């Protein structure tokens, strides 16, 4: 099967257009994924401040999942969880069944 030079040029141009569109779509998908991770992160951090223990626990699990899904965000999530579990949380809350620390 032989193609004329103009037919080959048209096919090459068409392939380049498809590749360009694919790159654009991949970029948009990446931006969308990052936006979703940001939304999930924000919601999880808000949950850490909730009064209900089950909601706070859900926030911790959500942050764990973000760490699995986004290696880029692992240090940030680890810092948040470390700060969340810091001295103020370790002191205990008698209303939640945790005895206060004996400092």
C-alpha atoms as an extended CHARMM CRD file, in Angstrom:
* protein
*
       103  EXT
         1         1  UNK       CA              0.0000000000        0.0000000000        0.0000000000  PROA      1               0.0000000000
         2         2  UNK       CA              1.4870000000        3.3250000000       -0.9940000000  PROA      2               0.0000000000
         3         3  UNK       CA              0.5400000000        6.7770000000        0.1510000000  PROA      3               0.0000000000
         4         4  UNK       CA              1.0290000000       10.0470000000       -1.6030000000  PROA      4               0.0000000000
         5         5  UNK       CA              3.2800000000       12.6240000000        0.0820000000  PROA      5               0.0000000000
         6         6  UNK       CA              0.2990000000       14.8180000000        0.8960000000  PROA      6               0.0000000000
         7         7  UNK       CA             -1.5540000000       11.8420000000        2.4240000000  PROA      7               0.0000000000
         8         8  UNK       CA              1.4630000000       10.9650000000        4.5750000000  PROA      8               0.0000000000
         9         9  UNK       CA              1.7910000000       14.5810000000        5.6830000000  PROA      9               0.0000000000
        10        10  UNK       CA             -1.8910000000       14.6540000000        6.6280000000  PROA      10              0.0000000000
        11        11  UNK       CA             -1.5460000000       11.4150000000        8.6290000000  PROA      11              0.0000000000
        12        12  UNK       CA              1.5550000000       12.7150000000       10.3970000000  PROA      12              0.0000000000
        13        13  UNK       CA             -0.1710000000       16.0030000000       11.2360000000  PROA      13              0.0000000000
        14        14  UNK       CA             -3.2360000000       14.1030000000       12.4860000000  PROA      14              0.0000000000
        15        15  UNK       CA             -1.0800000000       11.8800000000       14.7160000000  PROA      15              0.0000000000
        16        16  UNK       CA              0.6750000000       14.9240000000       16.1340000000  PROA      16              0.0000000000
        17        17  UNK       CA             -2.6980000000       16.5350000000       16.9020000000  PROA      17              0.0000000000
        18        18  UNK       CA             -3.8540000000       13.3990000000       18.7030000000  PROA      18              0.0000000000
        19        19  UNK       CA             -0.6340000000       13.3040000000       20.7310000000  PROA      19              0.0000000000
        20        20  UNK       CA             -0.9840000000       16.9740000000       21.6380000000  PROA      20              0.0000000000
        21        21  UNK       CA             -4.5860000000       16.4490000000       22.7380000000  PROA      21              0.0000000000
        22        22  UNK       CA             -3.5400000000       13.4160000000       24.7710000000  PROA      22              0.0000000000
        23        23  UNK       CA             -0.9040000000       15.4820000000       26.5830000000  PROA      23              0.0000000000
        24        24  UNK       CA             -3.4350000000       18.2050000000       27.3200000000  PROA      24              0.0000000000
        25        25  UNK       CA             -5.9180000000       15.6290000000       28.6470000000  PROA      25              0.0000000000
        26        26  UNK       CA             -3.2620000000       14.0240000000       30.8390000000  PROA      26              0.0000000000
        27        27  UNK       CA             -2.3560000000       17.4270000000       32.2480000000  PROA      27              0.0000000000
        28        28  UNK       CA             -5.9940000000       18.2030000000       33.0040000000  PROA      28              0.0000000000
        29        29  UNK       CA             -6.3900000000       14.8200000000       34.6820000000  PROA      29              0.0000000000
        30        30  UNK       CA             -3.3380000000       15.4810000000       36.8360000000  PROA      30              0.0000000000
        31        31  UNK       CA             -4.6570000000       18.8930000000       37.8740000000  PROA      31              0.0000000000
        32        32  UNK       CA             -8.0380000000       17.3500000000       38.6960000000  PROA      32              0.0000000000
        33        33  UNK       CA             -6.4230000000       14.6320000000       40.7820000000  PROA      33              0.0000000000
        34        34  UNK       CA             -4.3620000000       17.1780000000       42.7180000000  PROA      34              0.0000000000
        35        35  UNK       CA             -7.4850000000       19.2570000000       43.3520000000  PROA      35              0.0000000000
        36        36  UNK       CA             -9.3120000000       16.2050000000       44.6580000000  PROA      36              0.0000000000
        37        37  UNK       CA             -6.4510000000       15.3460000000       47.0000000000  PROA      37              0.0000000000
        38        38  UNK       CA             -6.4290000000       18.9360000000       48.2640000000  PROA      38              0.0000000000
        39        39  UNK       CA            -10.1730000000       18.7860000000       48.9360000000  PROA      39              0.0000000000
        40        40  UNK       CA             -9.8220000000       15.4600000000       50.7390000000  PROA      40              0.0000000000
        41        41  UNK       CA             -6.9100000000       16.8000000000       52.7970000000  PROA      41              0.0000000000
        42        42  UNK       CA             -8.8400000000       19.9070000000       53.8120000000  PROA      42              0.0000000000
        43        43  UNK       CA            -11.8870000000       17.8790000000       54.8590000000  PROA      43              0.0000000000
        44        44  UNK       CA             -9.7420000000       15.4270000000       56.8250000000  PROA      44              0.0000000000
        45        45  UNK       CA             -7.9600000000       18.2020000000       58.7200000000  PROA      45              0.0000000000
        46        46  UNK       CA            -11.3170000000       19.8150000000       59.5420000000  PROA      46              0.0000000000
        47        47  UNK       CA            -12.4740000000       16.4480000000       60.8890000000  PROA      47              0.0000000000
        48        48  UNK       CA             -9.5010000000       16.3360000000       63.2700000000  PROA      48              0.0000000000
        49        49  UNK       CA            -10.9700000000       19.3300000000       65.0990000000  PROA      49              0.0000000000
        50        50  UNK       CA            -14.4470000000       17.8630000000       65.4790000000  PROA      50              0.0000000000
        51        51  UNK       CA            -15.8790000000       17.2060000000       68.9490000000  PROA      51              0.0000000000
        52        52  UNK       CA            -16.9570000000       13.6440000000       68.0900000000  PROA      52              0.0000000000
        53        53  UNK       CA            -14.2520000000       11.0100000000       68.4560000000  PROA      53              0.0000000000
        54        54  UNK       CA            -15.5710000000        8.9640000000       65.5190000000  PROA      54              0.0000000000
        55        55  UNK       CA            -15.3340000000       11.9880000000       63.2080000000  PROA      55              0.0000000000
        56        56  UNK       CA            -11.7750000000       12.6880000000       64.3690000000  PROA      56              0.0000000000
        57        57  UNK       CA            -10.8680000000        9.0480000000       63.8060000000  PROA      57              0.0000000000
        58        58  UNK       CA            -12.3420000000        9.2860000000       60.3140000000  PROA      58              0.0000000000
        59        59  UNK       CA            -10.0790000000       12.2750000000       59.6920000000  PROA      59              0.0000000000
        60        60  UNK       CA             -7.0570000000       10.2310000000       60.7320000000  PROA      60              0.0000000000
        61        61  UNK       CA             -8.0430000000        7.3850000000       58.4100000000  PROA      61              0.0000000000
        62        62  UNK       CA             -8.6580000000        9.8420000000       55.5770000000  PROA      62              0.0000000000
        63        63  UNK       CA             -5.1800000000       11.2970000000       56.0380000000  PROA      63              0.0000000000
        64        64  UNK       CA             -3.7240000000        7.7950000000       56.0360000000  PROA      64              0.0000000000
        65        65  UNK       CA             -5.4310000000        7.1230000000       52.7040000000  PROA      65              0.0000000000
        66        66  UNK       CA             -4.0780000000       10.3870000000       51.2990000000  PROA      66              0.0000000000
        67        67  UNK       CA             -0.5870000000        9.2850000000       52.3040000000  PROA      67              0.0000000000
        68        68  UNK       CA             -1.1000000000        6.0720000000       50.3300000000  PROA      68              0.0000000000
        69        69  UNK       CA             -2.5610000000        7.8390000000       47.2980000000  PROA      69              0.0000000000
        70        70  UNK       CA             -0.1340000000       10.7640000000       47.1530000000  PROA      70              0.0000000000
        71        71  UNK       CA              3.4990000000       10.0760000000       48.0280000000  PROA      71              0.0000000000
        72        72  UNK       CA              4.2060000000       13.7730000000       47.3890000000  PROA      72              0.0000000000
        73        73  UNK       CA              1.9810000000       14.7110000000       50.3350000000  PROA      73              0.0000000000
        74        74  UNK       CA              3.3230000000       12.1270000000       52.7950000000  PROA      74              0.0000000000
        75        75  UNK       CA              5.6220000000       14.5310000000       54.6880000000  PROA      75              0.0000000000
        76        76  UNK       CA              2.8330000000       17.0970000000       55.0890000000  PROA      76              0.0000000000
        77        77  UNK       CA              0.3440000000       14.5170000000       56.3360000000  PROA      77              0.0000000000
        78        78  UNK       CA              2.9280000000       13.0440000000       58.7090000000  PROA      78              0.0000000000
        79        79  UNK       CA              3.5780000000       16.5210000000       60.1350000000  PROA      79              0.0000000000
        80        80  UNK       CA             -0.1470000000       17.1280000000       60.6330000000  PROA      80              0.0000000000
        81        81  UNK       CA             -0.6350000000       13.7950000000       62.3720000000  PROA      81              0.0000000000
        82        82  UNK       CA              2.4120000000       14.3760000000       64.5510000000  PROA      82              0.0000000000
        83        83  UNK       CA              1.1350000000       17.8030000000       65.5620000000  PROA      83              0.0000000000
        84        84  UNK       CA             -2.3670000000       16.4210000000       66.1400000000  PROA      84              0.0000000000
        85        85  UNK       CA             -1.0600000000       13.7030000000       68.4320000000  PROA      85              0.0000000000
        86        86  UNK       CA              1.1920000000       16.1370000000       70.2760000000  PROA      86              0.0000000000
        87        87  UNK       CA              1.2470000000       16.9450000000       73.9830000000  PROA      87              0.0000000000
        88        88  UNK       CA             -2.2020000000       18.5530000000       74.0950000000  PROA      88              0.0000000000
        89        89  UNK       CA             -3.8400000000       15.3240000000       72.8640000000  PROA      89              0.0000000000
        90        90  UNK       CA             -1.7000000000       13.0770000000       75.0320000000  PROA      90              0.0000000000
        91        91  UNK       CA             -2.8180000000       14.8250000000       78.1990000000  PROA      91              0.0000000000
        92        92  UNK       CA             -6.1140000000       12.9310000000       78.0110000000  PROA      92              0.0000000000
        93        93  UNK       CA             -9.7330000000       13.9030000000       78.2210000000  PROA      93              0.0000000000
        94        94  UNK       CA            -11.7030000000       12.3030000000       81.0680000000  PROA      94              0.0000000000
        95        95  UNK       CA            -14.9510000000       12.7660000000       79.1270000000  PROA      95              0.0000000000
        96        96  UNK       CA            -13.6590000000       10.5070000000       76.3700000000  PROA      96              0.0000000000
        97        97  UNK       CA            -12.4100000000        7.7920000000       78.6650000000  PROA      97              0.0000000000
        98        98  UNK       CA             -8.7990000000        8.8800000000       78.7060000000  PROA      98              0.0000000000
        99        99  UNK       CA             -7.3250000000        9.6130000000       82.0890000000  PROA      99              0.0000000000
       100       100  UNK       CA             -5.3720000000       12.8400000000       82.3620000000  PROA      100             0.0000000000
       101       101  UNK       CA             -1.6130000000       12.4530000000       82.3920000000  PROA      101             0.0000000000
       102       102  UNK       CA              0.1530000000       12.6550000000       85.7130000000  PROA      102             0.0000000000
       103       103  UNK       CA              2.6920000000       15.3640000000       84.8300000000  PROA      103             0.0000000000
